[in-house]
Protein backbone atom coordinates (compact mmCIF):
# COMPACT_ATOMS: atom_id res chain seq x y z
CA UNK A 1 0.00 0.00 0.00
CA UNK A 2 1.44 3.37 -1.01
CA UNK A 3 1.92 6.19 1.47
CA UNK A 4 -0.59 8.26 -0.53
CA UNK A 5 -3.20 5.48 -0.23
CA UNK A 6 -2.61 5.26 3.52
CA UNK A 7 -3.19 9.02 3.82
CA UNK A 8 -6.36 8.78 1.72
CA UNK A 9 -7.63 5.85 3.81
CA UNK A 10 -7.04 7.73 7.06
CA UNK A 11 -8.78 10.80 5.67
CA UNK A 12 -11.79 8.72 4.56
CA UNK A 13 -12.07 7.00 7.95
CA UNK A 14 -11.93 10.38 9.73
CA UNK A 15 -14.69 11.60 7.39
CA UNK A 16 -16.74 8.48 8.26
CA UNK A 17 -16.39 9.21 11.99
CA UNK A 18 -17.36 12.85 11.41
CA UNK A 19 -20.39 11.82 9.40
CA UNK A 20 -21.48 9.51 12.23
CA UNK A 21 -21.54 12.49 14.61
CA UNK A 22 -23.42 14.57 12.04
CA UNK A 23 -26.10 11.89 11.56
CA UNK A 24 -26.62 11.65 15.31
CA UNK A 25 -26.79 15.43 15.74
CA UNK A 26 -29.15 15.82 12.77
CA UNK A 27 -31.27 12.84 13.85
CA UNK A 28 -30.88 11.01 10.53
CA UNK A 29 -31.19 7.29 11.31
CA UNK A 30 -31.30 6.25 7.64
CA UNK A 31 -27.96 7.90 6.92
CA UNK A 32 -26.56 6.58 10.20
CA UNK A 33 -27.40 3.01 9.20
CA UNK A 34 -25.75 3.53 5.80
CA UNK A 35 -22.42 4.18 7.53
CA UNK A 36 -22.26 0.54 8.66
CA UNK A 37 -21.54 -2.58 6.65
CA UNK A 38 -24.59 -4.75 5.95
CA UNK A 39 -23.60 -6.95 8.92
CA UNK A 40 -22.24 -4.07 11.01
CA UNK A 41 -22.65 -3.98 14.79
CA UNK A 42 -23.27 -0.96 17.05
CA UNK A 43 -22.90 -1.70 20.77
CA UNK A 44 -23.70 0.60 23.65
CA UNK A 45 -23.18 -1.78 26.61
CA UNK A 46 -26.07 -1.97 29.07
CA UNK A 47 -28.27 -0.14 26.55
CA UNK A 48 -28.32 -1.66 23.04
CA UNK A 49 -26.59 -4.14 20.77
CA UNK A 50 -27.70 -3.66 17.19
CA UNK A 51 -26.64 -5.86 14.27
CA UNK A 52 -27.28 -4.98 10.64
CA UNK A 53 -28.49 -1.77 9.08
CA UNK A 54 -32.18 -2.33 9.82
CA UNK A 55 -31.60 -2.84 13.56
CA UNK A 56 -29.19 0.11 13.64
CA UNK A 57 -31.74 2.38 11.91
CA UNK A 58 -34.60 1.28 14.18
CA UNK A 59 -32.46 1.44 17.33
CA UNK A 60 -31.28 4.91 16.43
CA UNK A 61 -34.89 6.06 15.99
CA UNK A 62 -35.78 4.64 19.43
CA UNK A 63 -32.83 6.33 21.13
CA UNK A 64 -33.40 9.68 19.41
CA UNK A 65 -37.12 9.68 20.25
CA UNK A 66 -36.13 9.92 23.94
CA UNK A 67 -34.05 13.11 23.56
CA UNK A 68 -35.04 16.63 24.37
CA UNK A 69 -31.60 17.54 23.04
CA UNK A 70 -28.29 15.82 22.40
CA UNK A 71 -24.90 17.32 21.52
CA UNK A 72 -21.97 15.09 20.60
CA UNK A 73 -18.44 16.27 19.84
CA UNK A 74 -15.98 13.74 18.43
CA UNK A 75 -12.24 14.13 18.80
CA UNK A 76 -9.75 12.29 16.58
CA UNK A 77 -8.20 9.14 17.93
CA UNK A 78 -5.99 6.48 16.44
CA UNK A 79 -6.41 4.58 13.18
CA UNK A 80 -4.41 1.42 12.45
CA UNK A 81 -4.72 0.31 8.84
CA UNK A 82 -4.53 -3.37 7.91
CA UNK A 83 -5.19 -3.49 4.14
CA UNK A 84 -8.95 -3.40 3.57
CA UNK A 85 -9.69 -3.34 7.30
CA UNK A 86 -8.67 -1.03 10.11
CA UNK A 87 -9.17 -0.51 13.82
CA UNK A 88 -9.34 2.73 15.71
CA UNK A 89 -10.66 4.79 18.56
CA UNK A 90 -12.56 8.08 18.65
CA UNK A 91 -13.07 10.18 21.77
CA UNK A 92 -16.37 11.88 22.57
CA UNK A 93 -17.91 14.45 24.82
CA UNK A 94 -21.68 14.54 25.04
CA UNK A 95 -24.41 16.64 26.62
CA UNK A 96 -27.94 15.37 26.69
CA UNK A 97 -31.32 15.88 28.23
CA UNK A 98 -33.98 13.24 27.85
CA UNK A 99 -37.68 13.96 27.58
CA UNK A 100 -38.14 12.42 31.04
CA UNK A 101 -36.01 15.27 32.46
CA UNK A 102 -32.82 13.27 33.12
CA UNK A 103 -29.68 14.91 31.79
CA UNK A 104 -25.96 14.74 31.97
CA UNK A 105 -22.50 15.16 30.59
CA UNK A 106 -20.23 12.31 29.67
CA UNK A 107 -16.90 11.50 28.06
CA UNK A 108 -16.59 8.29 26.13
CA UNK A 109 -14.52 6.26 23.67
CA UNK A 110 -15.71 4.48 20.56
CA UNK A 111 -13.68 1.34 19.82
CA UNK A 112 -14.06 0.82 16.07
CA UNK A 113 -13.46 -1.76 13.39
CA UNK A 114 -13.67 -0.47 9.81
CA UNK A 115 -13.96 -2.26 6.48
CA UNK A 116 -13.34 -0.98 2.97
CA UNK A 117 -16.39 -1.66 0.75
CA UNK A 118 -17.36 -0.80 -2.83
CA UNK A 119 -18.99 2.31 -1.32
CA UNK A 120 -15.91 3.32 0.69
CA UNK A 121 -14.98 2.76 4.33
CA UNK A 122 -17.79 1.65 6.66
CA UNK A 123 -18.07 0.70 10.30
CA UNK A 124 -17.92 -3.06 10.79
CA UNK A 125 -18.31 -2.52 14.54
CA UNK A 126 -18.64 0.43 16.91
CA UNK A 127 -18.45 -0.24 20.66
CA UNK A 128 -19.15 2.61 23.08
CA UNK A 129 -17.32 2.88 26.40
CA UNK A 130 -18.21 5.57 28.94
CA UNK A 131 -15.15 6.92 30.75
CA UNK A 132 -16.88 9.62 32.83
CA UNK A 133 -20.54 10.39 33.50
CA UNK A 134 -21.95 13.36 35.40
CA UNK A 135 -25.74 13.11 35.94
CA UNK A 136 -25.96 16.63 37.41
CA UNK A 137 -29.00 18.30 35.84
CA UNK A 138 -27.99 20.66 33.06
CA UNK A 139 -28.96 24.27 33.71
CA UNK A 140 -29.06 25.37 30.06
CA UNK A 141 -31.65 24.80 27.39
CA UNK A 142 -31.82 23.89 23.73
CA UNK A 143 -31.85 27.06 21.65
CA UNK A 144 -34.14 27.22 18.65
CA UNK A 145 -32.55 28.96 15.65
CA UNK A 146 -35.27 30.61 13.61
CA UNK A 147 -32.86 30.84 10.65
CA UNK A 148 -32.33 27.07 10.32
N, CA, C and O of each residue as an XYZ file, in Angstrom:
592
protein
N       0.858     -1.173      0.000
C       0.000      0.000      0.000
C       0.907      1.241      0.000
O       1.833      1.349      0.804
N       0.622      2.162     -0.911
C       1.438      3.370     -1.009
C       1.153      4.309      0.160
O       0.107      4.234      0.804
N       2.117      5.194      0.413
C       1.918      6.187      1.465
C       0.738      7.090      1.147
O       0.004      7.491      2.050
N       0.547      7.417     -0.133
C      -0.594      8.256     -0.534
C      -1.894      7.533     -0.211
O      -2.824      8.146      0.314
N      -1.977      6.237     -0.515
C      -3.201      5.478     -0.232
C      -3.464      5.421      1.266
O      -4.618      5.503      1.685
N      -2.441      5.284      2.069
C      -2.614      5.256      3.525
C      -3.166      6.594      4.018
O      -4.021      6.624      4.902
N      -2.681      7.694      3.451
C      -3.190      9.019      3.818
C      -4.653      9.147      3.410
O      -5.476      9.632      4.187
N      -4.979      8.716      2.200
C      -6.365      8.775      1.717
C      -7.270      7.922      2.611
O      -8.358      8.357      2.986
N      -6.827      6.721      2.950
C      -7.630      5.845      3.812
C      -7.892      6.493      5.168
O      -9.020      6.466      5.659
N      -6.870      7.069      5.770
C      -7.041      7.730      7.064
C      -8.019      8.899      6.951
O      -8.883      9.082      7.809
N      -7.876      9.675      5.899
C      -8.778     10.803      5.668
C     -10.220     10.313      5.530
O     -11.127     10.901      6.119
N     -10.443      9.248      4.762
C     -11.792      8.722      4.555
C     -12.379      8.166      5.844
O     -13.576      8.320      6.089
N     -11.565      7.526      6.668
C     -12.067      7.002      7.948
C     -12.411      8.158      8.886
O     -13.428      8.101      9.579
N     -11.588      9.198      8.922
C     -11.929     10.378      9.732
C     -13.238     10.996      9.258
O     -14.061     11.411     10.074
N     -13.435     11.060      7.938
C     -14.688     11.597      7.394
C     -15.866     10.724      7.804
O     -16.939     11.248      8.104
N     -15.692      9.410      7.824
C     -16.742      8.483      8.263
C     -17.114      8.769      9.716
O     -18.297      8.838     10.053
N     -16.114      8.936     10.573
C     -16.385      9.213     11.986
C     -17.089     10.555     12.146
O     -17.991     10.684     12.973
N     -16.689     11.554     11.366
C     -17.357     12.851     11.410
C     -18.789     12.769     10.932
O     -19.671     13.425     11.486
N     -19.027     11.964      9.902
C     -20.390     11.817      9.400
C     -21.276     11.115     10.420
O     -22.461     11.431     10.527
N     -20.720     10.168     11.170
C     -21.482      9.514     12.229
C     -22.008     10.561     13.205
O     -23.197     10.569     13.525
N     -21.127     11.446     13.683
C     -21.543     12.493     14.611
C     -22.606     13.377     13.986
O     -23.574     13.748     14.650
N     -22.435     13.723     12.702
C     -23.423     14.567     12.037
C     -24.781     13.869     11.959
O     -25.808     14.512     12.180
N     -24.812     12.586     11.655
C     -26.096     11.889     11.558
C     -26.801     11.837     12.906
O     -28.025     11.941     12.976
N     -26.027     11.675     13.975
C     -26.616     11.654     15.314
C     -27.167     13.037     15.661
O     -28.297     13.167     16.132
N     -26.357     14.064     15.420
C     -26.788     15.432     15.745
C     -27.992     15.868     14.910
O     -28.854     16.599     15.399
N     -28.054     15.426     13.662
C     -29.146     15.817     12.766
C     -30.326     14.837     12.802
O     -31.302     14.983     12.066
N     -30.204     13.838     13.677
C     -31.273     12.845     13.849
C     -31.672     12.226     12.507
O     -32.825     12.304     12.081
N     -30.686     11.612     11.858
C     -30.879     11.013     10.534
C     -30.552      9.519     10.603
O     -29.468      9.102     10.193
N     -31.485      8.712     11.120
C     -31.192      7.286     11.314
C     -30.948      6.509     10.019
O     -30.218      5.518     10.027
N     -31.545      6.943      8.912
C     -31.301      6.247      7.644
C     -29.845      6.424      7.209
O     -29.190      5.463      6.807
N     -29.353      7.645      7.290
C     -27.956      7.903      6.917
C     -27.017      7.232      7.912
O     -25.974      6.709      7.520
N     -27.375      7.241      9.198
C     -26.557      6.575     10.204
C     -26.382      5.101      9.850
O     -25.265      4.585      9.864
N     -27.467      4.435      9.539
C     -27.398      3.009      9.204
C     -26.521      2.768      7.979
O     -25.836      1.748      7.899
N     -26.536      3.694      7.029
C     -25.755      3.526      5.801
C     -24.253      3.596      6.045
O     -23.471      3.212      5.175
N     -23.839      4.080      7.211
C     -22.418      4.184      7.526
C     -21.827      2.855      7.990
O     -20.612      2.734      8.144
N     -22.680      1.862      8.210
C     -22.255      0.536      8.663
C     -22.277     -0.451      7.503
O     -23.028     -0.278      6.543
N     -21.448     -1.487      7.597
C     -21.536     -2.580      6.645
C     -22.891     -3.262      6.838
O     -23.552     -3.069      7.858
N     -23.294     -4.056      5.856
C     -24.587     -4.750      5.947
C     -24.708     -5.553      7.241
O     -25.792     -5.637      7.818
N     -23.603     -6.142      7.699
C     -23.600     -6.949      8.924
C     -22.974     -6.200     10.098
O     -22.586     -6.812     11.093
N     -22.877     -4.877      9.982
C     -22.235     -4.066     11.010
C     -22.927     -4.163     12.360
O     -24.115     -4.473     12.449
N     -22.156     -3.889     13.414
C     -22.647     -3.978     14.789
C     -22.375     -2.654     15.493
O     -21.288     -2.086     15.390
N     -23.402     -2.170     16.220
C     -23.265     -0.963     17.048
C     -23.644     -1.375     18.459
O     -24.783     -1.768     18.712
N     -22.685     -1.284     19.381
C     -22.903     -1.698     20.767
C     -22.757     -0.512     21.703
O     -21.753      0.201     21.682
N     -23.776     -0.318     22.520
C     -23.695      0.602     23.649
C     -24.012     -0.278     24.856
O     -25.179     -0.479     25.191
N     -22.954     -0.813     25.524
C     -23.185     -1.780     26.610
C     -24.207     -1.284     27.622
O     -24.263     -0.099     27.951
N     -24.998     -2.206     28.097
C     -26.071     -1.968     29.067
C     -27.216     -1.137     28.491
O     -28.109     -0.717     29.227
N     -27.196     -0.897     27.175
C     -28.272     -0.143     26.552
C     -28.777     -0.832     25.287
O     -29.947     -1.208     25.217
N     -27.910     -1.004     24.287
C     -28.325     -1.663     23.042
C     -27.161     -2.419     22.427
O     -25.995     -2.076     22.624
N     -27.506     -3.460     21.677
C     -26.590     -4.136     20.770
C     -27.375     -4.360     19.492
O     -28.331     -5.135     19.461
N     -26.962     -3.674     18.443
C     -27.698     -3.663     17.186
C     -26.823     -4.251     16.091
O     -25.668     -3.856     15.927
N     -27.380     -5.200     15.340
C     -26.639     -5.855     14.272
C     -27.391     -5.683     12.965
O     -28.580     -5.990     12.874
N     -26.691     -5.191     11.958
C     -27.281     -4.981     10.639
C     -27.917     -3.605     10.537
O     -28.308     -2.997     11.533
N     -28.007     -3.138      9.308
C     -28.486     -1.772      9.075
C     -29.916     -1.544      9.557
O     -30.219     -0.471     10.080
N     -30.798     -2.525      9.393
C     -32.185     -2.333      9.822
C     -32.273     -2.137     11.332
O     -32.951     -1.223     11.801
N     -31.592     -2.991     12.095
C     -31.600     -2.838     13.555
C     -30.951     -1.528     13.975
O     -31.423     -0.874     14.904
N     -29.867     -1.136     13.294
C     -29.189      0.112     13.636
C     -30.111      1.299     13.366
O     -30.198      2.211     14.189
N     -30.794      1.301     12.236
C     -31.741      2.381     11.907
C     -32.862      2.444     12.941
O     -33.158      3.515     13.471
N     -33.484      1.308     13.230
C     -34.602      1.276     14.177
C     -34.154      1.631     15.596
O     -34.856      2.346     16.312
N     -32.981      1.129     15.998
C     -32.458      1.436     17.327
C     -32.119      2.911     17.468
O     -32.344      3.510     18.520
N     -31.583      3.487     16.417
C     -31.279      4.913     16.434
C     -32.553      5.735     16.580
O     -32.580      6.708     17.334
N     -33.598      5.355     15.873
C     -34.886      6.061     15.992
C     -35.411      5.993     17.426
O     -35.891      6.992     17.963
N     -35.319      4.805     18.046
C     -35.783      4.643     19.432
C     -34.988      5.534     20.381
O     -35.565      6.223     21.222
N     -33.663      5.518     20.244
C     -32.830      6.332     21.127
C     -33.136      7.814     20.941
O     -33.311      8.541     21.919
N     -33.200      8.261     19.698
C     -33.403      9.676     19.413
C     -34.790     10.155     19.835
O     -34.963     11.334     20.144
N     -35.767      9.275     19.855
C     -37.120      9.678     20.252
C     -37.188     10.033     21.741
O     -38.153     10.651     22.191
N     -36.165      9.641     22.500
C     -36.130      9.919     23.938
C     -35.469     11.263     24.276
O     -35.534     11.709     25.422
N     -34.837     11.908     23.290
C     -34.053     13.111     23.557
C     -34.885     14.373     23.524
O     -35.738     14.554     22.655
N     -34.626     15.239     24.481
C     -35.045     16.631     24.367
C     -33.982     17.325     23.515
O     -34.301     18.020     22.551
N     -32.707     17.125     23.887
C     -31.598     17.541     23.037
C     -30.393     16.662     23.310
O     -30.278     16.025     24.356
N     -29.491     16.651     22.324
C     -28.291     15.823     22.399
C     -27.204     16.526     21.594
O     -27.423     16.901     20.443
N     -26.032     16.703     22.202
C     -24.899     17.318     21.525
C     -23.700     16.387     21.693
O     -23.314     16.045     22.811
N     -23.123     15.985     20.567
C     -21.966     15.092     20.596
C     -20.813     15.761     19.854
O     -20.984     16.257     18.741
N     -19.652     15.769     20.476
C     -18.436     16.270     19.841
C     -17.443     15.120     19.797
O     -17.140     14.505     20.819
N     -16.938     14.837     18.597
C     -15.984     13.741     18.429
C     -14.591     14.302     18.216
O     -14.397     15.242     17.445
N     -13.628     13.719     18.901
C     -12.236     14.133     18.801
C     -11.442     13.002     18.153
O     -11.675     11.831     18.456
N     -10.519     13.335     17.277
C      -9.754     12.288     16.580
C      -9.014     11.386     17.554
O      -8.526     11.818     18.599
N      -8.950     10.131     17.175
C      -8.196      9.141     17.933
C      -7.246      8.440     16.985
O      -6.806      9.023     15.994
N      -6.934      7.214     17.279
C      -5.987      6.475     16.443
C      -6.707      5.737     15.322
O      -7.899      5.445     15.414
N      -5.966      5.443     14.274
C      -6.411      4.577     13.183
C      -5.222      3.695     12.838
O      -4.127      4.192     12.576
N      -5.440      2.375     12.839
C      -4.406      1.425     12.446
C      -4.915      0.665     11.236
O      -5.845     -0.136     11.337
N      -4.301      0.921     10.094
C      -4.719      0.309      8.836
C      -4.133     -1.087      8.691
O      -2.985     -1.344      9.054
N      -4.958     -1.984      8.148
C      -4.533     -3.367      7.910
C      -5.108     -3.802      6.566
O      -5.949     -4.700      6.515
N      -4.661     -3.171      5.472
C      -5.192     -3.489      4.142
C      -6.594     -2.923      3.979
O      -6.798     -1.711      4.049
N      -7.564     -3.821      3.759
C      -8.954     -3.397      3.568
C      -9.749     -3.354      4.868
O     -10.971     -3.204      4.848
N      -9.058     -3.486      5.993
C      -9.688     -3.342      7.301
C      -8.828     -2.396      8.136
O      -7.673     -2.126      7.805
N      -9.403     -1.912      9.201
C      -8.672     -1.034     10.110
C      -9.351     -1.084     11.466
O     -10.511     -1.480     11.583
N      -8.618     -0.679     12.479
C      -9.173     -0.513     13.824
C      -8.833      0.892     14.278
O      -7.881      1.504     13.793
N      -9.621      1.395     15.216
C      -9.345      2.732     15.707
C     -10.174      3.070     16.926
O     -11.022      2.298     17.375
N      -9.896      4.257     17.447
C     -10.657      4.793     18.560
C     -10.984      6.246     18.257
O     -10.201      6.953     17.623
N     -12.147      6.679     18.716
C     -12.556      8.077     18.647
C     -13.027      8.463     20.041
O     -13.628      7.656     20.751
N     -12.750      9.703     20.426
C     -13.071     10.181     21.767
C     -14.218     11.178     21.676
O     -14.265     12.003     20.764
N     -15.152     11.093     22.638
C     -16.373     11.884     22.572
C     -16.633     12.638     23.853
O     -16.272     12.203     24.947
N     -17.270     13.779     23.687
C     -17.905     14.450     24.819
C     -19.353     14.663     24.398
O     -19.638     14.989     23.246
N     -20.257     14.474     25.346
C     -21.684     14.540     25.039
C     -22.450     15.247     26.149
O     -22.164     15.086     27.335
N     -23.421     16.026     25.730
C     -24.408     16.640     26.619
C     -25.765     16.160     26.156
O     -26.032     16.099     24.956
N     -26.617     15.821     27.096
C     -27.943     15.368     26.689
C     -28.964     15.641     27.776
O     -28.660     15.639     28.969
N     -30.187     15.875     27.320
C     -31.320     15.884     28.232
C     -32.397     15.044     27.563
O     -32.740     15.241     26.398
N     -32.916     14.102     28.339
C     -33.985     13.237     27.852
C     -35.333     13.894     28.104
O     -35.449     14.816     28.911
N     -36.342     13.410     27.407
C     -37.684     13.957     27.578
C     -38.234     13.700     28.973
O     -39.143     14.400     29.420
N     -37.685     12.692     29.672
C     -38.136     12.419     31.037
C     -37.469     13.340     32.058
O     -37.691     13.196     33.260
N     -36.640     14.300     31.580
C     -36.008     15.272     32.461
C     -34.599     14.922     32.904
O     -33.873     15.795     33.381
N     -34.191     13.654     32.755
C     -32.819     13.274     33.120
C     -31.845     13.920     32.147
O     -32.141     14.069     30.962
N     -30.677     14.304     32.662
C     -29.684     14.915     31.786
C     -28.299     14.597     32.300
O     -28.133     14.031     33.381
N     -27.309     14.967     31.513
C     -25.959     14.741     31.969
C     -24.914     15.079     30.936
O     -25.204     15.447     29.798
N     -23.700     14.940     31.384
C     -22.501     15.158     30.591
C     -21.678     13.891     30.687
O     -21.550     13.316     31.768
N     -21.122     13.452     29.579
C     -20.229     12.306     29.667
C     -19.101     12.406     28.659
O     -19.185     13.125     27.663
N     -18.047     11.666     28.947
C     -16.902     11.502     28.058
C     -16.807     10.013     27.781
O     -16.948      9.185     28.680
N     -16.565      9.691     26.521
C     -16.593      8.288     26.132
C     -15.577      8.014     25.026
O     -14.982      8.929     24.456
N     -15.402      6.731     24.744
C     -14.523      6.264     23.672
C     -15.336      5.323     22.795
O     -16.065      4.469     23.299
N     -15.210      5.479     21.486
C     -15.713      4.476     20.559
C     -14.529      3.623     20.122
O     -13.527      4.140     19.629
N     -14.653      2.312     20.307
C     -13.677      1.341     19.817
C     -14.251      0.816     18.501
O     -15.314      0.196     18.476
N     -13.528      1.076     17.408
C     -14.064      0.815     16.074
C     -13.288     -0.246     15.308
O     -12.083     -0.428     15.480
N     -14.039     -0.937     14.451
C     -13.465     -1.761     13.385
C     -14.068     -1.227     12.094
O     -15.278     -1.015     12.012
N     -13.232     -1.010     11.089
C     -13.666     -0.465      9.812
C     -13.383     -1.477      8.710
O     -12.481     -2.306      8.828
N     -14.173     -1.398      7.627
C     -13.960     -2.263      6.478
C     -14.145     -1.448      5.200
O     -15.101     -0.684      5.066
N     -13.212     -1.625      4.267
C     -13.343     -0.984      2.972
C     -14.393     -1.754      2.159
O     -14.323     -2.979      2.060
N     -15.353     -1.048      1.587
C     -16.392     -1.662      0.751
C     -16.379     -0.987     -0.618
O     -15.607     -0.055     -0.844
N     -17.215     -1.446     -1.512
C     -17.358     -0.801     -2.827
C     -17.796      0.650     -2.680
O     -17.510      1.478     -3.544
N     -18.496      0.963     -1.577
C     -18.992      2.312     -1.324
C     -18.070      3.105     -0.396
O     -18.472      4.144      0.127
N     -16.860      2.636     -0.189
C     -15.914      3.323      0.689
C     -15.839      2.651      2.051
O     -16.392      1.570      2.253
N     -15.149      3.302      2.983
C     -14.977      2.762      4.328
C     -16.298      2.821      5.086
O     -17.036      3.802      4.997
N     -16.584      1.752      5.836
C     -17.789      1.654      6.665
C     -17.385      1.107      8.028
O     -16.318      0.518      8.196
N     -18.264      1.321      8.985
C     -18.067      0.704     10.300
C     -18.469     -0.769     10.208
O     -19.575     -1.092      9.777
N     -17.567     -1.651     10.615
C     -17.920     -3.056     10.786
C     -18.425     -3.265     12.215
O     -19.270     -4.122     12.473
N     -17.883     -2.457     13.142
C     -18.306     -2.521     14.543
C     -17.945     -1.212     15.225
O     -16.876     -0.645     14.999
N     -18.856     -0.747     16.062
C     -18.636      0.429     16.912
C     -19.065      0.052     18.312
O     -20.226     -0.295     18.530
N     -18.148      0.113     19.269
C     -18.446     -0.240     20.656
C     -18.160      0.981     21.525
O     -17.056      1.525     21.521
N     -19.179      1.394     22.264
C     -19.150      2.606     23.079
C     -18.698      2.273     24.492
O     -19.171      1.305     25.088
N     -17.782      3.075     25.028
C     -17.317      2.882     26.400
C     -17.333      4.234     27.124
O     -16.601      5.151     26.754
N     -18.164      4.347     28.146
C     -18.214      5.569     28.945
C     -16.990      5.607     29.853
O     -16.677      4.624     30.524
N     -16.302      6.739     29.872
C     -15.151      6.924     30.752
C     -15.496      7.813     31.935
O     -14.890      7.695     33.000
N     -16.473      8.709     31.755
C     -16.880      9.621     32.826
C     -18.329     10.000     32.569
O     -18.707     10.298     31.436
N     -19.139      9.988     33.620
C     -20.541     10.391     33.497
C     -20.903     11.278     34.671
O     -20.653     10.929     35.824
N     -21.490     12.421     34.379
C     -21.954     13.357     35.405
C     -23.449     13.562     35.206
O     -23.853     14.233     34.257
N     -24.282     12.997     36.084
C     -25.739     13.110     35.940
C     -26.323     14.401     36.511
O     -27.542     14.533     36.613
N     -25.463     15.358     36.886
C     -25.960     16.630     37.410
C     -26.890     17.271     36.383
O     -26.523     17.389     35.214
N     -28.079     17.683     36.796
C     -29.001     18.305     35.839
C     -28.361     19.498     35.137
O     -27.729     20.342     35.773
N     -28.529     19.556     33.844
C     -27.994     20.663     33.058
C     -28.851     21.898     33.288
O     -30.077     21.807     33.337
N     -28.211     23.049     33.429
C     -28.960     24.274     33.705
C     -29.349     25.033     32.439
O     -30.188     25.931     32.494
N     -28.755     24.686     31.312
C     -29.055     25.368     30.060
C     -30.263     24.786     29.364
O     -30.953     23.916     29.895
N     -30.505     25.285     28.165
C     -31.647     24.796     27.388
C     -31.244     24.711     25.914
O     -30.255     25.305     25.485
N     -32.026     23.968     25.169
C     -31.819     23.895     23.732
C     -32.308     25.196     23.122
O     -33.423     25.639     23.397
N     -31.472     25.805     22.294
C     -31.846     27.056     21.649
C     -32.430     26.751     20.272
O     -31.884     25.936     19.528
N     -33.508     27.389     19.946
C     -34.136     27.225     18.649
C     -33.642     28.354     17.754
O     -33.789     29.532     18.079
N     -33.052     27.972     16.614
C     -32.551     28.955     15.647
C     -33.628     29.153     14.589
O     -33.930     28.242     13.818
N     -34.199     30.341     14.560
C     -35.274     30.611     13.611
C     -34.760     30.713     12.178
O     -35.560     30.787     11.245
N     -33.426     30.720     11.984
C     -32.862     30.836     10.647
C     -32.518     29.473     10.056
O     -32.067     29.405      8.913
N     -32.715     28.404     10.788
C     -32.331     27.069     10.319
C     -33.267     26.558      9.264
O     -33.086     25.448      8.763
